[in-house]
Amino acid sequence: MSTQPQPHQAAYTVNLVECPTLSADERSAAELRFRMALEFALGGPEFVLPSLQAYMLTQTLHESLPLEGASEAEQQIIALWQHAETDAILAAMRPLGDNLDNARFEILPL
């Protein structure tokens, strides 16, 4: 009996918060668009949490230092996450219109 490789399961959840005007279906669809765009930009669901953790660590290490002092690898980590997150936010929010200024996505480990 051969076993088929299982698709990678994301070990995180995405929550869209600060958007009381959206229906549950609209919120769920936006969360799915965000997740799909983020995973695409980062190379798959298994890279989301490690990329976020690396980004947060790099940001913390350079909190009181100019970013210009960061190594090339650190700058790449920051740029990769920021571009992926921006693309995901645009993909998720574009269909919803412009009146969601306080809305934001939370990425939480399971």
Secondary structure, 3 states (H helix, E strand, C coil): CCCCCCCCCCCEEEEEECCCCCCHHHHHHHHHHHHHHHHHHHCCHHHHHHHHHHHHHHHHHCCCCCHHHCCHHHHHHHHHHHHHHHHHHHHHHHHHCCCCCCCEEEEEEC
